[in-house]
Amino acid sequence: MVWVGGFGIDDAYHDTEWGVPRHDDRTLFEFLILEGAQAGLSWEMILRKREAYRKAFGQFDPKRVAKFDANKIESLMGNEGSCGTG
């Protein structure tokens, strides 16, 4: 299916992930992070930064993220690859 400009990365996300029922915590946490980052930005931008988000958020492991200390959070705040800019 080609939709909204047919960028390829958007198509693959739409056709294989969006709207597909998921039940594991890691995938749900990943989608939560990506959805939050997408607010006001294009899906193409967020999907292109997905690997940077994966690295920044401990492979989307909510238990690892819950253990991030102030130093880790501060380093993420300055990381353009994981904050939706750049």
The first five atom37 places (N, CA, C, CB, O) and aatype in JSON, in Angstrom:
{
  "aatype": [12, 19, 17, 19, 7, 7, 13, 7, 9, 3, 3, 0, 18, 8, 3, 16, 6, 17, 7, 19, 14, 1, 8, 3, 3, 1, 16, 10, 13, 6, 13, 10, 9, 10, 6, 7, 0, 5, 0, 7, 10, 15, 17, 6, 12, 9, 10, 1, 11, 1, 6, 0, 18, 1, 11, 0, 13, 7, 5, 13, 3, 14, 11, 1, 19, 0, 11, 13, 3, 0, 2, 11, 9, 6, 15, 10, 12, 7, 2, 6, 7, 15, 4, 7, 16, 7],
  "atom_mask": [
    [1, 1, 1, 1, 1],
    [1, 1, 1, 1, 1],
    [1, 1, 1, 1, 1],
    [1, 1, 1, 1, 1],
    [1, 1, 1, 0, 1],
    [1, 1, 1, 0, 1],
    [1, 1, 1, 1, 1],
    [1, 1, 1, 0, 1],
    [1, 1, 1, 1, 1],
    [1, 1, 1, 1, 1],
    [1, 1, 1, 1, 1],
    [1, 1, 1, 1, 1],
    [1, 1, 1, 1, 1],
    [1, 1, 1, 1, 1],
    [1, 1, 1, 1, 1],
    [1, 1, 1, 1, 1],
    [1, 1, 1, 1, 1],
    [1, 1, 1, 1, 1],
    [1, 1, 1, 0, 1],
    [1, 1, 1, 1, 1],
    [1, 1, 1, 1, 1],
    [1, 1, 1, 1, 1],
    [1, 1, 1, 1, 1],
    [1, 1, 1, 1, 1],
    [1, 1, 1, 1, 1],
    [1, 1, 1, 1, 1],
    [1, 1, 1, 1, 1],
    [1, 1, 1, 1, 1],
    [1, 1, 1, 1, 1],
    [1, 1, 1, 1, 1],
    [1, 1, 1, 1, 1],
    [1, 1, 1, 1, 1],
    [1, 1, 1, 1, 1],
    [1, 1, 1, 1, 1],
    [1, 1, 1, 1, 1],
    [1, 1, 1, 0, 1],
    [1, 1, 1, 1, 1],
    [1, 1, 1, 1, 1],
    [1, 1, 1, 1, 1],
    [1, 1, 1, 0, 1],
    [1, 1, 1, 1, 1],
    [1, 1, 1, 1, 1],
    [1, 1, 1, 1, 1],
    [1, 1, 1, 1, 1],
    [1, 1, 1, 1, 1],
    [1, 1, 1, 1, 1],
    [1, 1, 1, 1, 1],
    [1, 1, 1, 1, 1],
    [1, 1, 1, 1, 1],
    [1, 1, 1, 1, 1],
    [1, 1, 1, 1, 1],
    [1, 1, 1, 1, 1],
    [1, 1, 1, 1, 1],
    [1, 1, 1, 1, 1],
    [1, 1, 1, 1, 1],
    [1, 1, 1, 1, 1],
    [1, 1, 1, 1, 1],
    [1, 1, 1, 0, 1],
    [1, 1, 1, 1, 1],
    [1, 1, 1, 1, 1],
    [1, 1, 1, 1, 1],
    [1, 1, 1, 1, 1],
    [1, 1, 1, 1, 1],
    [1, 1, 1, 1, 1],
    [1, 1, 1, 1, 1],
    [1, 1, 1, 1, 1],
    [1, 1, 1, 1, 1],
    [1, 1, 1, 1, 1],
    [1, 1, 1, 1, 1],
    [1, 1, 1, 1, 1],
    [1, 1, 1, 1, 1],
    [1, 1, 1, 1, 1],
    [1, 1, 1, 1, 1],
    [1, 1, 1, 1, 1],
    [1, 1, 1, 1, 1],
    [1, 1, 1, 1, 1],
    [1, 1, 1, 1, 1],
    [1, 1, 1, 0, 1],
    [1, 1, 1, 1, 1],
    [1, 1, 1, 1, 1],
    [1, 1, 1, 0, 1],
    [1, 1, 1, 1, 1],
    [1, 1, 1, 1, 1],
    [1, 1, 1, 0, 1],
    [1, 1, 1, 1, 1],
    [1, 1, 1, 0, 1]
  ],
  "atom_positions": [
    [[0.84, -1.18, 0.0], [0.0, 0.0, 0.0], [0.89, 1.24, 0.0], [-0.96, 0.0, 1.22], [1.81, 1.33, 0.81]],
    [[0.63, 2.18, -0.87], [1.34, 3.45, -0.9], [0.41, 4.52, -0.39], [1.85, 3.79, -2.34], [-0.74, 4.61, -0.81]],
    [[0.9, 5.34, 0.53], [0.07, 6.37, 1.13], [0.9, 7.6, 1.43], [-0.61, 5.86, 2.42], [2.13, 7.51, 1.54]],
    [[0.28, 8.71, 1.56], [0.85, 10.0, 1.95], [2.28, 10.18, 1.42], [0.85, 10.13, 3.46], [3.23, 10.26, 2.2]],
    [[2.41, 10.25, 0.16], [3.69, 10.55, -0.44], [4.55, 9.35, -0.78], [0.0, 0.0, 0.0], [5.49, 9.47, -1.57]],
    [[4.27, 8.2, -0.21], [5.01, 6.99, -0.54], [6.5, 7.08, -0.28], [0.0, 0.0, 0.0], [7.28, 6.83, -1.2]],
    [[6.93, 7.42, 0.93], [8.35, 7.57, 1.25], [9.06, 6.24, 1.46], [8.5, 8.41, 2.48], [10.28, 6.21, 1.57]],
    [[8.35, 5.17, 1.51], [8.98, 3.87, 1.72], [9.06, 3.52, 3.19], [0.0, 0.0, 0.0], [8.47, 2.53, 3.62]],
    [[9.79, 4.3, 3.98], [9.92, 4.02, 5.41], [8.56, 4.16, 6.09], [10.95, 4.96, 6.07], [8.23, 3.37, 6.97]],
    [[7.78, 5.16, 5.7], [6.43, 5.33, 6.23], [5.54, 4.17, 5.8], [5.82, 6.66, 5.76], [4.76, 3.65, 6.6]],
    [[5.66, 3.77, 4.55], [4.84, 2.67, 4.03], [5.09, 1.38, 4.81], [5.13, 2.45, 2.54], [4.15, 0.7, 5.21]],
    [[6.35, 1.06, 5.01], [6.69, -0.17, 5.72], [6.15, -0.14, 7.14], [8.21, -0.39, 5.74], [5.62, -1.13, 7.63]],
    [[6.29, 1.01, 7.82], [5.76, 1.13, 9.19], [4.25, 0.96, 9.19], [6.14, 2.51, 9.8], [3.7, 0.22, 10.01]],
    [[3.59, 1.63, 8.27], [2.13, 1.56, 8.19], [1.66, 0.14, 7.91], [1.61, 2.51, 7.12], [0.73, -0.35, 8.54]],
    [[2.3, -0.51, 6.96], [1.83, -1.81, 6.5], [2.18, -2.97, 7.44], [2.41, -2.1, 5.16], [1.47, -3.98, 7.45]],
    [[3.24, -2.83, 8.24], [3.66, -3.97, 9.05], [3.61, -3.75, 10.56], [5.03, -4.35, 8.68], [3.7, -4.71, 11.32]],
    [[3.45, -2.49, 11.0], [3.49, -2.23, 12.44], [2.29, -1.45, 12.96], [4.73, -1.48, 12.77], [1.69, -1.84, 13.96]],
    [[1.92, -0.38, 12.3], [0.86, 0.5, 12.78], [-0.46, -0.26, 12.82], [0.75, 1.76, 11.89], [-0.87, -0.85, 11.82]],
    [[-1.11, -0.23, 13.94], [-2.41, -0.87, 14.07], [-2.37, -2.37, 14.27], [0.0, 0.0, 0.0], [-3.42, -3.0, 14.39]],
    [[-1.19, -2.95, 14.32], [-1.06, -4.39, 14.56], [-1.05, -4.6, 16.08], [0.24, -4.98, 13.88], [-0.23, -4.0, 16.77]],
    [[-1.93, -5.44, 16.6], [-1.96, -5.67, 18.05], [-0.62, -6.17, 18.57], [-3.07, -6.67, 18.41], [-0.03, -7.1, 18.02]],
    [[-0.14, -5.55, 19.64], [1.13, -5.94, 20.28], [0.86, -6.13, 21.77], [2.25, -4.86, 20.04], [0.0, -5.46, 22.34]],
    [[1.6, -7.04, 22.38], [1.35, -7.34, 23.78], [2.6, -7.38, 24.64], [0.65, -8.65, 23.88], [2.51, -7.52, 25.86]],
    [[3.78, -7.25, 24.04], [4.99, -7.3, 24.86], [5.4, -5.89, 25.29], [6.13, -7.98, 24.08], [5.27, -4.93, 24.54]],
    [[5.91, -5.8, 26.5], [6.24, -4.51, 27.1], [7.25, -3.71, 26.28], [6.78, -4.72, 28.49], [7.11, -2.49, 26.14]],
    [[8.25, -4.37, 25.76], [9.31, -3.66, 25.04], [8.75, -2.99, 23.78], [10.44, -4.64, 24.67], [9.07, -1.83, 23.5]],
    [[7.94, -3.69, 23.02], [7.37, -3.11, 21.8], [6.39, -1.99, 22.15], [6.66, -4.19, 20.97], [6.39, -0.95, 21.5]],
    [[5.58, -2.19, 23.17], [4.65, -1.13, 23.58], [5.4, 0.1, 24.06], [3.71, -1.64, 24.68], [4.99, 1.23, 23.78]],
    [[6.5, -0.09, 24.79], [7.32, 1.03, 25.24], [7.95, 1.75, 24.05], [8.41, 0.54, 26.22], [8.0, 2.98, 24.02]],
    [[8.42, 1.0, 23.08], [8.99, 1.59, 21.86], [7.95, 2.47, 21.17], [9.47, 0.48, 20.89], [8.24, 3.61, 20.82]],
    [[6.75, 1.96, 20.99], [5.7, 2.74, 20.34], [5.35, 3.98, 21.15], [4.46, 1.88, 20.12], [5.08, 5.04, 20.58]],
    [[5.34, 3.86, 22.47], [5.07, 5.02, 23.33], [6.13, 6.1, 23.12], [5.01, 4.6, 24.8], [5.8, 7.27, 22.99]],
    [[7.38, 5.7, 23.1], [8.47, 6.66, 22.88], [8.36, 7.3, 21.51], [9.85, 5.97, 23.03], [8.45, 8.52, 21.38]],
    [[8.15, 6.5, 20.48], [8.06, 7.03, 19.12], [6.85, 7.94, 18.95], [7.98, 5.89, 18.11], [6.95, 9.0, 18.32]],
    [[5.72, 7.56, 19.51], [4.51, 8.4, 19.41], [4.73, 9.73, 20.11], [3.3, 7.67, 20.03], [4.34, 10.78, 19.59]],
    [[5.36, 9.71, 21.29], [5.63, 10.94, 22.01], [6.59, 11.84, 21.25], [0.0, 0.0, 0.0], [6.42, 13.06, 21.24]],
    [[7.59, 11.25, 20.63], [8.55, 12.03, 19.86], [7.92, 12.61, 18.6], [9.75, 11.16, 19.49], [8.33, 13.67, 18.13]],
    [[6.94, 11.92, 18.08], [6.33, 12.34, 16.81], [5.46, 13.58, 16.96], [5.5, 11.21, 16.25], [5.23, 14.27, 15.97]],
    [[5.0, 13.88, 18.14], [4.09, 15.02, 18.34], [4.66, 16.27, 17.68], [3.86, 15.27, 19.85], [5.66, 16.83, 18.14]],
    [[4.04, 16.71, 16.62], [4.46, 17.9, 15.9], [5.51, 17.68, 14.84], [0.0, 0.0, 0.0], [5.85, 18.61, 14.11]],
    [[6.03, 16.47, 14.73], [7.05, 16.17, 13.73], [6.5, 15.16, 12.73], [8.34, 15.62, 14.4], [5.43, 14.58, 12.95]],
    [[7.21, 14.96, 11.66], [6.76, 13.99, 10.66], [7.16, 12.58, 11.08], [7.34, 14.32, 9.27], [8.18, 12.38, 11.74]],
    [[6.34, 11.61, 10.68], [6.68, 10.22, 10.95], [7.96, 9.84, 10.23], [5.54, 9.29, 10.53], [8.75, 9.03, 10.74]],
    [[8.18, 10.39, 9.07], [9.41, 10.07, 8.35], [10.62, 10.43, 9.21], [9.46, 10.83, 6.99], [11.57, 9.64, 9.3]],
    [[10.61, 11.6, 9.83], [11.74, 12.02, 10.67], [11.92, 11.06, 11.85], [11.52, 13.46, 11.18], [13.05, 10.65, 12.14]],
    [[10.85, 10.72, 12.51], [10.93, 9.85, 13.68], [11.42, 8.46, 13.29], [9.57, 9.76, 14.38], [12.27, 7.89, 13.97]],
    [[10.9, 7.93, 12.21], [11.31, 6.59, 11.78], [12.77, 6.57, 11.34], [10.42, 6.1, 10.65], [13.45, 5.56, 11.52]],
    [[13.25, 7.66, 10.77], [14.66, 7.72, 10.4], [15.56, 7.81, 11.63], [14.92, 8.93, 9.48], [16.73, 7.42, 11.56]],
    [[15.04, 8.29, 12.73], [15.8, 8.39, 13.98], [15.55, 7.19, 14.9], [15.44, 9.68, 14.7], [16.04, 7.17, 16.03]],
    [[14.83, 6.23, 14.44], [14.43, 5.1, 15.28], [15.63, 4.39, 15.91], [13.63, 4.11, 14.47], [15.59, 4.06, 17.09]],
    [[16.68, 4.16, 15.16], [17.85, 3.48, 15.7], [18.53, 4.33, 16.78], [18.85, 3.16, 14.58], [19.03, 3.79, 17.76]],
    [[18.54, 5.65, 16.61], [19.11, 6.53, 17.64], [18.25, 6.46, 18.9], [19.21, 7.99, 17.12], [18.79, 6.45, 20.01]],
    [[16.94, 6.43, 18.74], [16.05, 6.28, 19.9], [16.28, 4.92, 20.57], [14.57, 6.42, 19.47], [16.31, 4.83, 21.8]],
    [[16.45, 3.89, 19.78], [16.68, 2.54, 20.32], [17.94, 2.54, 21.18], [16.8, 1.5, 19.17], [17.95, 1.96, 22.27]],
    [[18.99, 3.17, 20.69], [20.24, 3.24, 21.44], [20.07, 4.09, 22.7], [21.36, 3.81, 20.56], [20.51, 3.69, 23.78]],
    [[19.43, 5.23, 22.57], [19.26, 6.15, 23.7], [18.39, 5.56, 24.8], [18.66, 7.45, 23.22], [18.63, 5.81, 25.98]],
    [[17.39, 4.79, 24.43], [16.44, 4.25, 25.4], [16.68, 2.77, 25.69], [15.02, 4.45, 24.89], [15.73, 1.99, 25.85]],
    [[17.94, 2.39, 25.75], [18.3, 1.04, 26.19], [17.59, -0.06, 25.45], [0.0, 0.0, 0.0], [17.07, -0.99, 26.06]],
    [[17.57, 0.02, 24.13], [16.89, -0.97, 23.28], [15.4, -1.04, 23.61], [17.53, -2.36, 23.45], [14.76, -2.08, 23.47]],
    [[14.85, 0.11, 24.05], [13.43, 0.22, 24.43], [13.07, -0.75, 25.55], [12.53, -0.04, 23.21], [11.98, -1.32, 25.57]],
    [[14.0, -0.91, 26.48], [13.76, -1.75, 27.65], [13.31, -0.85, 28.79], [15.04, -2.58, 28.04], [14.13, -0.12, 29.36]],
    [[12.02, -0.88, 29.15], [11.53, 0.04, 30.19], [12.2, -0.16, 31.54], [10.04, -0.12, 30.34], [12.32, 0.79, 32.31]],
    [[12.63, -1.37, 31.86], [13.31, -1.62, 33.13], [14.68, -0.94, 33.16], [13.47, -3.12, 33.38], [15.09, -0.4, 34.19]],
    [[15.38, -0.96, 32.04], [16.67, -0.27, 31.96], [16.47, 1.23, 32.05], [17.41, -0.62, 30.65], [17.21, 1.92, 32.76]],
    [[15.48, 1.75, 31.34], [15.22, 3.19, 31.35], [14.84, 3.66, 32.75], [14.11, 3.56, 30.34], [15.25, 4.75, 33.16]],
    [[14.08, 2.87, 33.47], [13.68, 3.23, 34.83], [14.89, 3.4, 35.75], [12.74, 2.17, 35.41], [14.8, 4.09, 36.77]],
    [[16.0, 2.79, 35.41], [17.21, 2.88, 36.22], [18.15, 4.0, 35.77], [17.95, 1.56, 36.18], [19.21, 4.18, 36.37]],
    [[17.79, 4.75, 34.74], [18.64, 5.86, 34.3], [18.79, 6.86, 35.44], [18.04, 6.56, 33.03], [17.82, 7.24, 36.08]],
    [[20.03, 7.26, 35.68], [20.28, 8.26, 36.71], [20.31, 9.67, 36.09], [21.61, 7.96, 37.45], [20.15, 9.82, 34.87]],
    [[20.51, 10.66, 36.92], [20.49, 12.05, 36.46], [21.54, 12.31, 35.39], [20.7, 13.0, 37.64], [21.29, 13.06, 34.45]],
    [[22.71, 11.7, 35.52], [23.77, 11.89, 34.52], [23.36, 11.34, 33.15], [25.07, 11.22, 34.98], [23.59, 11.97, 32.12]],
    [[22.76, 10.16, 33.16], [22.31, 9.55, 31.9], [21.23, 10.41, 31.25], [21.77, 8.12, 32.15], [21.25, 10.65, 30.04]],
    [[20.29, 10.87, 32.05], [19.21, 11.72, 31.52], [19.78, 13.01, 30.96], [18.16, 12.03, 32.61], [19.37, 13.46, 29.89]],
    [[20.71, 13.61, 31.67], [21.34, 14.85, 31.19], [22.07, 14.62, 29.87], [22.33, 15.39, 32.24], [22.01, 15.47, 28.97]],
    [[22.75, 13.49, 29.74], [23.44, 13.2, 28.47], [22.46, 13.01, 27.32], [24.32, 11.96, 28.62], [22.75, 13.4, 26.19]],
    [[21.32, 12.43, 27.6], [20.29, 12.25, 26.57], [19.7, 13.59, 26.14], [19.18, 11.33, 27.07], [19.36, 13.78, 24.97]],
    [[19.58, 14.51, 27.08], [19.0, 15.83, 26.76], [19.86, 16.58, 25.74], [18.84, 16.67, 28.04], [19.35, 17.4, 24.98]],
    [[21.15, 16.3, 25.73], [22.04, 16.96, 24.79], [22.29, 16.17, 23.52], [0.0, 0.0, 0.0], [23.08, 16.59, 22.68]],
    [[21.64, 15.02, 23.37], [21.84, 14.14, 22.22], [20.83, 14.47, 21.14], [21.72, 12.66, 22.65], [19.66, 14.09, 21.24]],
    [[21.27, 15.17, 20.1], [20.35, 15.57, 19.03], [19.73, 14.38, 18.32], [21.07, 16.43, 18.02], [18.6, 14.48, 17.83]],
    [[20.43, 13.27, 18.26], [19.88, 12.1, 17.57], [18.69, 11.49, 18.27], [0.0, 0.0, 0.0], [17.89, 10.79, 17.64]],
    [[18.54, 11.74, 19.57], [17.44, 11.1, 20.3], [16.41, 12.08, 20.81], [17.98, 10.33, 21.45], [15.48, 11.68, 21.5]],
    [[16.56, 13.36, 20.49], [15.58, 14.31, 21.04], [14.67, 14.9, 19.99], [16.29, 15.43, 21.77], [13.92, 15.83, 20.28]],
    [[14.72, 14.4, 18.78], [13.79, 14.85, 17.75], [14.25, 16.07, 16.99], [0.0, 0.0, 0.0], [13.49, 16.61, 16.18]],
    [[15.47, 16.52, 17.23], [15.99, 17.66, 16.48], [17.18, 17.22, 15.66], [16.39, 18.82, 17.43], [17.6, 16.06, 15.73]],
    [[17.7, 18.13, 14.89], [18.91, 17.85, 14.13], [18.72, 16.97, 12.94], [0.0, 0.0, 0.0], [19.67, 16.67, 12.23]]
  ]
}
